[in-house]
């Protein structure tokens, strides 16, 4: 074992070099499941912000001061450009009607209390009415549902499938189903509020106790409002969305929401039928048939009705917020019903516990989960100089059986912006992360609007902090607004660097959705090169991807300090699998088509001379 001190991303790291062991790549390749023909790309938009042209960005500003985007801002041109970027799905975040600080009483909507609303525009995850949409997003709020239905149709016309959020774990403290279909009762309408728990109650209660406002910062930044009086009428008090059982939640609790009861008793035991042993291998049809004759908690029925309502309106899939806080038996019940209505529905869950991944995929019938805790967190540590990239190989192999189900992202509404100083620091430093995140597995790739033009999230919108584009207030998104160019959606105000960055994303995403190799097999070549290649700097990571018709070598340089020159080694096992005879082969970069190198195969092993600049990456295809 040899110990060396190295520099990655500007800091010292200790590298332990060990002897490389031969691997049976053929066995690994045989175990790898090829799951579909095309890679999926999800383009997430925060619907309220996407079309906003106002650049004022006053902290805690009103709609009149800071502006707001509308459904109609997603014009045919805008949707065409999103499709042209390489997206196959568009996730409209913040569509269901949630609590917000604005007077819509003229159309029958009650005013929300600022003391149980985060920000002025409100959290999209404190839904107030699941059978209608956010009135802020409509040109004519009275016709807001029709305007969203028109957006679904425009999106489909552009070749994009539509995803919206459903948040089964919690709802707004002041939920009011003003638009329930016939036969659908409101949440809590039939609850027995004299007890803390009953299976068919929709909520958990703290009997004989009033809810108290938490000791938070001043609502609306201290602005006068008739409802800011230190009171909110809720009797008896309900458990808070994150599970707090206090009548007076902490300021860090999800105090604007209440927890939904799915038949989990307060002691954690289950008060509903459980899936039989072996159902992890059953189809969604078999799951659906299992639940047909079962008596299930009332909340299950209510949320299944919500999902089927939106499916019938043409929504192609859902992103489920904090799905792991809801039992996977419920997801089996609901997801199998959604799949029966639309077998191609896209079902994405926010799950952060790796020990539960397989339960939510196989038993909960989820299509995809966030790969946040492993791939995302590892990439963030690498670019911040806290880790070497070598561990990416272990992550990929550890999830080999489920890797297709783990959606990859570097930016979303919850996380710090990729280009922010708190993450990569610059858009350029984010490029190798994007290459690896996109190319390392068959999983879907997600891009958050503005990421492709280097948005840093620097604005102080009011509630919350910078580095994340606000989801609680009315604000403009500067880099994105320059691309939007007053509604032309042509990038007319972008700087040259921003235009080049968007071009990079466009090249990468379009290559990915047309690459058979990226839906094929994976094998790292990191280990053999880390320990046997002179000049292979610590910030380099490399791997191979292949199908029957395409063979790729991917090399990324996470360092922003060093240009590396080295002779890349392709092990004999891969050369054998690729059926390459001794001789010279051309490797051509697929992003810019300008860089080509020669792969020399001699005595069954491959070598290629590589020069790679800081933050540069290559996707080489073998000709």
C-alpha positions in Angstrom: 0.0 0.0 0.0 1.4 3.3 -1.1 0.4 6.6 0.5 0.5 9.8 -1.6 -0.6 13.3 -0.9 -2.5 14.8 -3.9 -4.4 18.0 -4.8 -8.0 17.8 -5.9 -10.1 21.0 -6.4 -7.4 23.0 -4.6 -7.1 21.0 -1.4 -4.9 18.2 -0.1 -6.4 14.7 0.0 -4.7 11.4 1.0 -4.8 8.7 -1.7 -4.3 5.1 -0.7 -3.1 3.2 -3.8 -3.8 -0.5 -3.7 -3.2 -3.3 -6.2 -5.8 -3.6 -8.9 -7.7 -6.8 -8.9 -8.9 -8.5 -12.1 -12.7 -8.4 -12.5 -15.0 -10.6 -14.3 -16.6 -8.0 -16.6 -18.6 -10.5 -18.6 -20.4 -11.6 -15.4 -21.1 -8.0 -14.5 -22.3 -7.3 -18.0 -24.7 -10.3 -18.0 -26.2 -9.1 -14.7 -26.9 -5.7 -16.1 -30.5 -5.3 -17.2 -31.2 -3.3 -20.4 -34.4 -1.6 -19.6 -35.5 0.5 -22.5 -34.4 2.0 -25.8 -34.2 5.7 -24.9 -32.8 7.8 -22.1 -35.3 10.1 -20.4 -34.6 13.8 -19.7 -36.9 15.7 -17.3 -36.9 19.5 -17.4 -38.2 20.8 -14.1 -39.7 24.3 -14.2 -40.9 26.3 -11.2 -44.1 27.3 -12.9 -44.6 30.6 -11.0 -41.1 31.8 -11.9 -40.6 30.6 -15.5 -42.4 33.3 -17.4 -41.8 36.2 -15.0 -40.2 39.1 -16.9 -40.1 41.5 -14.0 -36.5 42.1 -12.7 -37.3 44.2 -9.6 -36.6 41.4 -7.1 -37.6 43.4 -4.0 -37.4 41.2 -0.9 -40.9 40.1 0.1 -42.3 41.9 -3.0 -45.9 41.6 -4.1 -47.0 40.4 -7.5 -47.4 44.0 -8.5 -43.9 44.7 -7.4 -42.0 41.6 -8.5 -44.3 40.0 -11.1 -45.3 36.4 -11.5 -45.2 33.9 -14.4 -48.4 32.4 -15.9 -49.4 29.2 -17.6 -49.7 31.2 -20.8 -46.0 32.1 -20.7 -45.3 28.6 -21.8 -45.9 29.4 -25.5 -45.4 27.1 -28.4 -42.0 28.7 -28.9 -41.0 28.2 -25.3 -42.0 24.6 -25.3 -40.3 24.0 -28.6 -37.1 25.3 -27.2 -37.4 23.1 -24.1 -37.9 20.1 -26.3 -35.1 21.2 -28.5 -32.8 21.3 -25.5 -33.2 17.6 -25.2 -36.1 17.3 -22.7 -38.6 14.5 -23.0 -40.7 15.3 -19.9 -41.6 18.7 -18.3 -42.2 18.8 -14.6 -44.5 21.7 -13.8 -43.6 22.4 -10.1 -46.2 24.2 -7.9 -49.3 23.6 -10.0 -51.9 22.4 -7.4 -53.6 25.2 -5.5 -51.5 25.9 -2.4 -51.8 28.4 0.4 -50.6 31.9 -0.5 -51.0 35.5 0.6 -53.3 37.1 -1.9 -57.0 38.0 -1.9 -59.0 35.8 -4.2 -62.2 36.0 -2.3 -64.0 37.3 -5.5 -63.7 33.8 -6.9 -64.7 32.0 -3.7 -61.2 31.3 -2.3 -60.7 32.1 1.4 -57.7 34.3 2.5 -54.8 32.4 4.1 -53.3 33.4 7.4 -49.7 34.6 6.9 -48.7 33.0 10.2 -49.1 29.5 8.7 -47.8 30.4 5.2 -44.1 30.4 4.3 -43.2 33.5 2.3 -45.7 35.6 0.4 -46.3 33.4 -2.6 -46.5 30.3 -0.4 -44.9 26.8 -0.4 -46.0 24.6 -3.3 -46.0 21.7 -0.8 -48.8 23.1 1.4 -51.6 22.2 -1.0 -55.0 23.9 -0.2 -57.2 22.3 -2.9 -56.1 19.3 -4.9 -58.8 19.6 -7.5 -57.8 22.9 -8.8 -54.6 24.9 -9.6 -52.8 27.9 -8.2 -54.8 31.0 -9.1 -51.6 33.1 -9.4 -50.7 31.2 -12.5 -53.7 32.1 -14.5 -54.4 35.2 -16.6 -58.0 34.8 -15.5 -58.0 33.1 -12.1 -61.6 32.1 -12.4 -60.6 30.0 -15.4 -57.4 28.7 -14.0 -58.1 25.0 -14.5 -59.0 25.5 -18.1 -55.7 27.5 -18.6 -53.8 24.6 -17.2 -55.6 22.1 -19.3 -54.6 24.2 -22.3 -51.0 24.0 -21.2 -51.2 20.2 -21.0 -52.4 20.2 -24.6 -49.6 22.6 -25.7 -47.0 20.5 -24.0 -48.2 17.4 -25.6 -48.3 19.1 -29.0 -44.6 20.1 -28.5 -43.7 16.4 -27.8 -43.3 16.8 -24.0 -45.0 14.6 -21.4 -46.3 16.4 -18.3 -45.5 15.7 -14.7 -47.0 17.5 -11.7 -46.6 17.2 -7.9 -48.7 15.2 -5.5 -47.8 15.5 -1.8 -49.6 12.7 0.1 -47.7 13.1 3.4 -49.1 16.5 4.3 -51.5 19.2 3.2 -52.0 22.9 4.1 -53.3 23.7 7.6 -56.3 25.4 6.0 -57.2 22.8 3.4 -60.5 23.7 1.6 -61.7 21.4 -1.2 -63.9 23.9 -3.0 -63.7 21.9 -6.3 -64.2 18.3 -5.1 -65.8 16.0 -7.7 -69.2 14.5 -6.8 -69.0 12.0 -4.0 -65.5 13.2 -2.8 -65.6 14.5 0.8 -63.1 17.0 2.1 -60.1 15.9 4.2 -61.1 15.6 7.8 -64.8 15.9 7.1 -65.7 12.6 8.8 -62.9 12.6 11.4 -63.5 11.7 15.0 -61.6 14.6 16.6 -62.1 13.3 20.1 -59.3 10.8 19.8 -55.6 11.2 18.8 -55.8 8.3 16.3 -58.4 6.4 14.4 -57.6 4.4 11.2 -60.1 6.3 9.0 -59.3 9.7 10.4 -57.5 11.7 7.8 -55.4 13.5 10.5 -53.7 12.8 13.8 -55.1 15.0 16.6 -54.0 16.4 20.0 -57.4 16.2 21.7 -58.7 19.1 23.8 -55.8 21.3 22.8 -55.7 24.4 20.6 -53.0 24.9 17.9 -50.5 27.7 18.7 -48.5 29.7 16.3 -44.8 28.8 16.4 -42.2 31.4 17.5 -41.2 32.3 13.9 -39.7 35.3 12.3 -42.2 38.0 11.6 -44.7 36.9 8.9 -44.4 39.0 5.8 -41.3 40.6 7.2 -43.4 42.5 9.7 -45.8 44.0 7.2 -49.2 44.8 8.7 -51.9 42.3 7.9 -55.3 41.9 9.7 -54.7 38.1 10.1 -51.3 38.6 11.8 -52.6 38.5 15.3 -50.7 35.6 16.9 -53.6 33.2 16.5 -54.8 30.6 14.0 -58.0 28.7 14.7 -57.4 25.0 14.8 -59.1 23.0 17.5 -58.1 20.4 18.3 -54.6 20.8 17.1 -53.3 18.4 14.5 -49.9 16.8 14.1 -47.6 18.9 11.9 -46.5 17.7 8.5 -43.0 16.5 9.5 -44.5 14.4 12.3 -44.3 16.9 15.2 -46.9 16.1 17.8 -46.7 19.4 19.5 -49.7 21.8 19.6 -47.1 24.6 19.2 -44.7 23.4 16.5 -41.1 24.6 16.4 -40.2 27.3 13.9 -38.1 24.7 12.0 -41.1 22.3 11.7 -43.3 22.2 8.7 -45.7 24.3 10.6 -47.7 25.4 7.6 -48.8 21.8 7.0 -50.6 19.0 8.8 -49.7 15.3 8.6 -52.0 12.9 6.8 -52.9 9.6 8.5 -52.4 6.5 6.4 -53.3 4.0 9.1 -49.9 4.1 10.8 -50.6 4.0 14.6 -48.8 6.5 16.8 -46.5 3.6 17.9 -45.5 3.0 14.3 -47.5 -0.3 13.8 -49.6 -0.8 10.7 -53.4 -0.7 10.8 -54.1 -2.0 7.3 -53.6 -5.1 5.1 -49.9 -5.8 4.2 -48.5 -7.2 1.0 -47.9 -10.9 1.0 -44.3 -12.3 0.8 -43.0 -12.3 -2.7 -45.0 -9.3 -4.0 -41.7 -7.5 -4.7 -41.6 -9.5 -8.0 -45.2 -9.0 -8.9 -46.5 -6.8 -11.7 -48.6 -3.6 -11.1 -51.6 -5.6 -12.4 -51.1 -8.2 -9.7 -50.7 -5.4 -7.1 -53.9 -3.8 -8.4 -55.8 -7.1 -8.1 -54.6 -7.6 -4.6 -56.1 -4.4 -3.4 -59.4 -4.8 -5.1 -61.2 -6.4 -2.2 -59.3 -4.9 0.6 -60.6 -2.4 3.2 -58.1 0.4 3.3 -57.8 3.7 5.3 -59.9 6.6 4.0 -56.8 8.7 3.2 -55.7 6.1 0.7 -58.9 6.4 -1.2 -58.8 10.2 -1.2 -55.3 10.4 -2.6 -55.9 7.7 -5.2 -58.9 9.7 -6.4 -56.7 12.8 -6.7 -54.1 10.9 -8.8 -56.7 9.4 -11.1 -58.4 12.8 -11.5 -55.2 14.3 -12.9 -54.4 11.3 -14.9 -57.7 11.6 -16.6 -56.9 15.2 -17.5 -53.9 14.1 -19.4 -51.1 14.4 -16.8 -48.5 11.8 -17.7 -46.9 11.3 -14.3 -46.3 12.6 -10.8 -43.4 13.6 -8.6 -44.3 12.5 -5.1 -43.0 14.7 -2.3 -41.4 13.0 0.7 -42.7 9.6 -0.4 -40.8 7.7 2.3 -42.9 9.3 5.0 -45.9 7.4 3.6 -46.0 3.5 3.8 -45.1 1.6 0.7 -48.3 -0.4 0.9 -50.2 2.8 0.1 -48.0 3.4 -2.9 -48.7 -0.1 -4.1 -52.4 0.7 -3.9 -52.2 4.0 -5.6 -49.5 3.5 -8.2 -51.0 0.2 -9.4 -54.3 2.1 -10.0 -52.5 4.9 -11.8 -50.7 2.3 -14.0 -54.0 0.6 -14.8 -55.3 3.9 -16.1 -52.0 4.8 -17.9 -49.4 2.0 -18.1 -46.8 4.5 -19.3 -47.3 6.9 -16.3 -44.0 8.3 -15.0 -43.9 7.9 -11.2 -41.0 9.6 -9.4 -40.6 9.6 -5.6 -38.5 11.7 -3.2 -36.9 9.0 -1.0 -33.6 9.6 0.8 -33.1 6.4 2.8 -31.0 4.0 0.7 -32.2 1.1 2.9 -35.7 1.7 1.7 -35.0 2.2 -2.1 -35.9 -1.4 -3.1 -39.1 -1.4 -1.0 -40.4 1.7 -2.7 -39.4 0.5 -6.2 -40.5 -3.2 -6.0 -43.3 -3.0 -3.4 -44.4 0.6 -3.8 -44.3 0.3 -7.6 -42.3 3.5 -8.1 -40.6 3.9 -11.5 -37.9 6.3 -10.2 -36.4 7.6 -7.0 -34.1 10.6 -6.3 -30.4 9.5 -6.4 -29.6 12.3 -4.0 -27.9 10.6 -1.0 -25.3 8.6 -3.1 -24.5 10.0 -6.6 -25.6 13.6 -6.1 -23.9 14.0 -2.7 -20.8 12.2 -4.0 -20.5 14.6 -6.9 -21.0 17.6 -4.7 -18.2 16.4 -2.3 -15.9 15.8 -5.3 -16.3 19.3 -6.8 -15.9 20.9 -3.3 -12.6 19.0 -2.8 -13.9 16.8 0.0 -13.6 13.5 -1.9 -12.0 11.7 -4.8 -14.1 10.5 -7.7 -13.1 6.9 -7.3 -16.1 6.1 -5.1 -18.5 6.7 -7.9 -17.7 3.3 -9.2 -18.7 1.7 -5.8 -22.0 3.6 -5.9 -22.8 2.5 -9.4 -22.0 -1.2 -8.6 -23.8 -1.1 -5.3 -27.0 0.0 -7.1 -26.5 -2.2 -10.1 -29.8 -4.0 -9.7 -31.8 -0.7 -9.4 -29.6 1.9 -11.1 -32.2 2.5 -13.9 -34.7 3.6 -11.2 -32.5 6.2 -9.6 -33.1 9.6 -11.2 -30.0 11.8 -11.5 -29.9 15.5 -11.0 -27.5 18.3 -9.9 -30.1 21.1 -9.5 -33.7 21.3 -8.3 -35.9 23.5 -6.3 -34.7 22.1 -2.9 -31.0 22.1 -3.5 -28.4 24.8 -3.8 -27.9 25.9 -7.4 -25.1 24.0 -9.2 -23.4 27.2 -10.3 -23.7 28.8 -6.8 -20.6 29.5 -4.7 -22.0 27.0 -2.2 -21.8 24.2 -4.8 -19.6 24.0 -7.9 -18.8 27.7 -7.8 -19.1 28.4 -11.5 -21.1 26.9 -14.3 -17.9 25.7 -16.0 -16.9 23.6 -12.9 -20.4 22.0 -13.1 -19.8 20.6 -16.6 -17.9 17.4 -15.6 -20.5 16.7 -12.9 -23.2 17.0 -15.6 -21.3 14.7 -17.9 -20.9 12.0 -15.3 -24.4 12.4 -13.8 -25.9 12.0 -17.3 -23.7 9.3 -18.8 -22.8 7.0 -15.9 -26.1 5.0 -15.8 -29.4 4.3 -17.7 -31.3 6.4 -15.2 -33.3 9.5 -16.2 -31.5 12.8 -16.1 -33.2 15.9 -14.7 -32.3 19.6 -15.4 -33.8 22.5 -13.4 -34.7 25.6 -15.4 -31.9 28.1 -15.4 -29.3 25.5 -14.8 -28.5 25.3 -18.5 -27.6 29.0 -18.5 -25.7 29.1 -15.2 -28.3 30.4 -12.8 -26.7 30.9 -9.3 -29.7 31.7 -7.1 -28.2 34.8 -5.6 -31.5 36.7 -5.0 -32.8 37.6 -1.6 -36.5 37.0 -2.3 -37.7 37.2 1.4 -38.4 33.9 3.1 -35.4 31.5 2.9 -31.8 32.1 1.9 -29.8 32.7 -1.3 -28.1 29.9 -3.3 -31.6 28.3 -3.8 -34.0 30.0 -6.2 -36.9 30.9 -3.9 -40.0 28.7 -3.9 -41.8 30.8 -1.4 -41.8 34.3 -2.9 -42.3 36.3 -6.1 -39.0 36.7 -7.7 -37.3 36.9 -11.1 -34.6 34.4 -12.2 -31.9 36.6 -13.9 -30.0 34.2 -16.2 -33.2 32.5 -17.2 -34.8 35.9 -17.9 -31.9 36.8 -20.3 -32.6 33.6 -22.2 -36.3 34.3 -22.2 -35.6 37.7 -23.7 -38.9 39.3 -23.0 -40.9 36.3 -24.2 -39.0 35.6 -27.4 -37.3 32.5 -25.8 -34.3 32.9 -28.1 -31.4 33.6 -25.7 -31.1 37.1 -27.1 -29.9 38.7 -23.9 -27.5 35.9 -22.8 -23.8 36.5 -22.6 -21.5 34.5 -24.9 -20.5 32.3 -22.0 -24.2 31.6 -21.1 -24.9 30.8 -24.8 -22.0 28.4 -24.9 -23.1 26.8 -21.6 -26.7 26.2 -23.0 -25.1 24.8 -26.2 -23.2 22.3 -24.0 -26.3 21.2 -22.3 -28.2 20.9 -25.6 -25.4 18.8 -27.1 -25.1 16.5 -24.1 -28.9 16.0 -23.5 -29.6 15.4 -27.2 -26.8 12.9 -27.4 -28.0 11.1 -24.3 -31.5 10.6 -25.5 -30.3 9.1 -28.8 -27.4 6.9 -27.4 -28.0 3.2 -27.2 -24.8 2.8 -25.2 -26.1 5.0 -22.4 -29.0 2.5 -22.1 -26.6 -0.4 -22.2 -23.8 -1.7 -20.0 -21.3 0.1 -17.7 -17.8 -0.7 -16.5 -15.4 1.7 -14.8 -11.8 1.9 -16.0 -11.0 4.1 -13.1 -9.2 1.6 -10.9 -6.7 0.4 -13.5 -5.8 3.9 -14.6 -5.7 5.4 -11.1 -3.0 2.9 -10.0 -1.2 2.2 -13.2 -1.3 5.4 -15.3 1.4 8.1 -15.0 -0.1 11.6 -15.2 -3.7 10.4 -14.4 -4.4 13.2 -12.0 -6.7 12.7 -8.9 -9.5 14.8 -10.4 -9.9 12.4 -13.4 -12.7 9.9 -13.6 -13.3 7.5 -16.5 -15.6 4.7 -17.4 -17.0 2.8 -20.4 -20.6 2.4 -21.7 -21.6 0.1 -24.5 -24.4 -1.6 -26.5 -24.3 -3.9 -29.4 -24.1 -0.9 -31.8 -22.2 1.8 -29.8 -19.1 1.8 -27.7 -18.2 4.8 -25.5 -15.3 5.9 -23.3 -16.2 8.8 -20.9 -13.5 10.9 -19.3 -14.2 13.8 -16.9 -11.7 16.1 -15.3 -13.1 17.5 -12.0 -10.0 19.6 -11.3 -10.2 23.3 -12.2 -6.4 23.7 -11.8 -4.7 21.1 -13.8 -4.4 20.0 -17.5 -3.7 16.3 -17.5 -1.7 14.3 -20.1 -1.7 10.5 -19.8 -2.0 7.3 -21.6 -5.5 5.9 -20.9 -5.6 2.2 -20.4 -8.5 0.0 -21.6 -8.3 -3.4 -19.8 -8.1 -6.6 -21.8 -11.5 -7.8 -20.4 -13.3 -4.8 -22.1 -11.2 -5.2 -25.3 -12.4 -8.8 -25.4 -16.0 -8.0 -24.7 -15.9 -5.3 -27.4 -14.3 -7.9 -29.7 -11.4 -5.6 -30.8 -8.5 -7.1 -32.7 -5.0 -5.7 -32.5 -4.7 -2.5 -34.4 -5.6 1.2 -34.4 -9.1 2.6 -33.8 -10.4 6.2 -33.9 -12.1 7.6 -30.8 -14.2 10.7 -31.7 -15.7 13.0 -29.1 -19.5 13.1 -29.5 -20.2 16.5 -28.0 -18.1 18.8 -30.3 -16.8 16.3 -32.9 -13.5 18.2 -32.9 -11.4 16.0 -30.7 -10.3 12.6 -32.0 -7.6 10.3 -30.6 -6.3 6.9 -31.6 -6.9 3.8 -29.5 -4.1 1.3 -30.1 -4.9 -2.3 -29.3 -1.9 -4.4 -28.8 -1.7 -7.9 -27.3 -5.4 -7.5 -26.3 -5.0 -4.3 -24.3 -5.9 -0.8 -25.3 -4.1 2.5 -24.9 -5.0 6.1 -26.0 -3.1 9.3 -25.4 -5.3 11.9 -23.7 -4.9 15.6 -23.0 -7.7 17.0 -20.9 -8.0 20.6 -19.6 -9.5 21.7 -16.3 -13.3 21.0 -16.1 -13.2 19.4 -19.5 -14.8 16.1 -20.4 -15.0 13.8 -23.4 -17.5 11.2 -24.5 -15.4 9.3 -27.0 -17.1 6.9 -29.4 -15.2 4.1 -31.0 -15.4 4.0 -34.8 
